[in-house]
Amino acid sequence: MGHQPVQYLASDGGANSRIWMQIVADILQAPIQLLKGHPGSSLGAAWAAAIGTGQTKDWSGVGVFVEHGEALHPNPGNAAIYESGYRRFRDVYESLKHLNRGRP
C-alpha cells in the first residue's frame, strides 16, 4: 500500500512466545513492542467500528486499553542467516513450481 511501518506491536497468540518474537524482530530488523493484558483482535475491531460510526475520530484513544510490555530488539547478526534461508526457500519453491506446471 506504499506505507512503511513505523512501529511493530504484538499481542496474543505468537506474541506469547519470546523466541518467536525475537525471530520476527531479527527478520524485520526492527524492534517488536509486546503488549501486556491486551484483549486481542476484538479491541481493534471494536475501535474500527467506533471510528466508522463517528464515536471517535482516530486511533489515539485505544492506548488506554493497552499496556506496553517488553520490547524485543533485533540482533543484526541474525539477519544474514534468515535472509540466506529465505533465498534458499524461494529457489526451491520456484524449482518445484516449474516442475508442477501442467499437472493437476
Buried (B, 14 or more C-beta within 10 A) or exposed (E): EEEEEEEBEBBEEEBEEEEBBBBBBBBBBBEBBBBEEBEEEEBBEBBEEBBEEEEBEEEEEBEEEBEEBEEBEBEEEBBEEBEEEEEEEEEEEEEEEEEEEEEE
